Amino acid sequence: MDSLFKKSQSKLCCPYIADNGLVHLSKALKNLILLKKVVLNFDNCHQLTDKGFQNLCQSLKTLVHIQHLDLNFRQCRHISDKGIKILSSSVLKKSRKIESLNLNFNNCHQITDDSMKYLSQIFREKSPFKSITLKFAWCYLIHDRGILDLSEGLHRLKSLQKLNINLANCRHFTDIGMESLCQAFKRFTSSLQSLALDVDSCEKLTDRALRCLGDSVIKINSLKNLALNFDSCVNFTNEGVKRLSDGFKNLSALENVAINLDG
């Protein structure tokens, strides 16, 4: 079934698709009440706005059987916190069966810390999520305050098995934000099997960030897959790498590891 789905999936990444296109799709989705898996890719459709996104969310919230939701709105630069708020309050809050959530809002420059707060509120209220991917790379208005909020929500997800977070080029992300994420990671001592973190070009990170990562992953006994991208994090030193490496010593379940420290 998965292979059939991949072959039949259409990729909507045309820059001429605007809100009216989402309105038509939304009307059609309302009739598909048995859908369990929804993957929508509007990568680089930069005419889309919060108005069209709201129409889509109004339809998605009626699909009560969704277990897997994958939304890609990368480079849709007119989508803002308002869109994330609508997604959180109308879809994620009311869809009780979602176990796998993939959100890609890379390069959506109007997204701020408020979006992290809206998502955090959902994670605090609901805990059936087993897999979460959050991509907010190049969202320059996300600061440590937003990551603190997000972390508060993530650490409530006791059944989480897979976590992928992309904050590449979020230039205001610092050691303070990393420490809050690491506090959340420490909670997944027996459930989390896969962890991926991309902080490419987050130039305010220092060895302090590597130290707290090492201190947190060492506690995740169930971890099988680990991917860390520190490309162009220019303040890291040998001491930081040592402290990160110390965290791997007791990870007896680890099967795959990928670490990028390319400068």
N, C-alpha and C positions, 0 to 999 in steps of 0.2 A: 504493500500500500504506500509506503514512504517513497519508493522509487517511482511509482506511478504519479504520485503527487508532484515530485520534483520535475518530472518530464512535462507535466501539463501546466505547471505554474507559469504564469505570464509575468514578465518584468516590466513594470510601468515606470519608466525613467525618462519620459519625454518632457522637455522644458515647456511645451505648449499646453500641458494639462493644467487646468485651473480648477477653481472651486466647483464649477458646474459639473466637471467630470466626477468629482467626489459625490456630488448630489445624486447623480445617476447610479453610481455604484452603491451608494447607501440604500437607495430604494430597493435595489435588487437583493442586497444582503438581508434585509428585513424578512424576506420570504424563506430564507434558508435556515430554518429554526433548529435543525439537527446538527449544524456545524460543530465539530469538535476542534478543528485546527484551522486557524486563519493566518495566512501570511500575505501581507500587503507591502509592496515595495514601490515607493514613490520617490526614490533617490533622485535628487537634482531637479525635482519639479518645483522650481522656485517661484511659480506664480501662486502656489497654494498658500492659503492663509488660515488663521484660526477659525474663520467662518466655515470654510469647507471641512476642516478637521472636526468641528462641532457636529456637523451633519453626519459624518462618519461615526462618531462616538454614539450618537443617538441611536444608530442602527445596531452597533456592536453590543450595546447594553441589553438589547432584546434577545441576544443569542446566549441563552442561559446554560448551554451545554459546552461552551468553549473550554478546552483544557490547555490549549497551546495558542498563544497570541504573539505574533511577530509583526511589528510595525517598523518600517524603515522610511523615515522622512529626512534623511541626511541632506543637508544643504537646502532645505526648505526654510529659507531665512525669514519668512514672514510668520512662521509659527513661533509663538511666544509662551510665556508662563500661563497665559489664559488657556492655551491648547492643552498643556499638561494638566492643568487644574480640571478641565472638562474630562479628560481621559481618566483621571484618578477618581473623580467624584461620580461619574456616570457609568463608567465601564468596569474599572478594577474593583470599585466598592460593591457593585451589584452582581458581578460575575463570580459566584462562589466556588466554581470548579477549576479556575485557572491554576495550573501547576507549573507551567512553563511560560515565562514572560521575557520577550526580547524587544527592547526598545532602542532604536538608533536615531538619535537626534544630533549626530555630529554636525558641526558647522551651522547650527541654528543659533545665530549670534544674539537673539533677543531673549534666550533662556537664561534665567538668573537663579539665585539661591532659592527663590520661592518655589521653583519646580521641584527641587530636592525636598523641600518641606512637604509638598503635596504627596509625593511618592512615599515619603517616610510615614505619613499618616496612614496610608493604606497598609504598609508593612506592619505597622503597630496593631492594626485592627484585624488583619488576616494573616494566618500562618500556614496555609496549605502549599505555598510555593516550594517547589523542589529545584527549579532552575531559573536563574535570573541573569539577564544580560542587560547592562545599562551603558549605553555609549553616548557620552556628552563631550567628545573631544572638540577642541576649538570653540568651546562655549566660554568666551572670555569673561563673562559676567558671573561665573560661578566662583565663589570664594570659600574659605575654610568654614564659614558659618553654614553654608549650604551642605557641605560634606558632614559637618557635625550633626545636622538634622537627619541626613540620610543614614548615617551610621546608627543613630538611635533607633531607627526603624529596622535596619537590617539585623541588628542583634536580637530581635524578637523572633526571627525565623528559625525555629529550632529544627525544622525538617529539611533545611536547604542542603542540596547535594552538589549543586554547580553554581558558581558565581563568577561573572565576568564583568569587570568594570573598566571603562576606558575614559580617562580624563586627560588624554594627551593634549598638550598645548593649552591647558587651563592655567594660565600664567599666574593666577593668584592662589593656586593650591600650594600649601607649604607643609612643613613638618607637623604643624598643629592638626591639619586635616588628615594627614597620614596616620597620626597617632589615634585619631578617633576611629578611622577605618580598622586599624589593627585591634582596637578594643572590641569591635564587632567580630573580627575574624576569630578571636580567642573563644568566642561563644560556641563555635562550630566544632567542638572537640571530637565528636563522634559521628557527625553526619556529613560534613563537607568532603567531597571526593575530588572536586576539580576547582581550582582557583586561578583566575587570570586577571592580571592587573597591568594596565598600560598607562604609564605616566610620562611618556615620551615628551621631552622638551619642557618639563615642569622644572624650570631652572632654579626655583627657590628651595627645592628639596636638598637636604644635606645628609651626612652620615647618620644623623639622628633618625631619619626616616628608615634607613636600612636596618638600624638597630632595633627599632620597634617592630619592623616586619619579621626579623629573625626571632624576636621574642614571642611573636604571635603564632607563626606557622609551626613552631616547635610543639605547640599544644594541640595541633590538629592531627590526631592520631590516624584519622580515616583518610587523609589526603593521598590521592593516587596521581593526580596531574597538577603540575604547577608551572605557570608561565608568567614571567615578569619582564616587562619592557621598560628599561631605564635609559633608552637612547637619548643622548644629549642632555642628561642630567649632570651638569658640568661640575657640581660641587662634591661629588662622591670621591672618596679616597680608599686606599687599601684597608684602612681600619674599618670603614663602613662595610666593605665587602666581607671582611673577616666576621664581623658581627652578624651579617646576614647568613653567612655560611654556617655559623654555629647553630642556627635554627634548623638546619637540615639533619643534624646528627641522629635524631631519634625518629625520623620519618620512615619507619620500616615498611610502610605500605606504599611508598612513593614508587611509581612505575615510569613516569615521564616528567622531565624537567627541562624548561627552556628559559634561559636568562640572557637578556640582551643589555650589555653595558657599553655598547658602541658610542663613542663620543663624537 
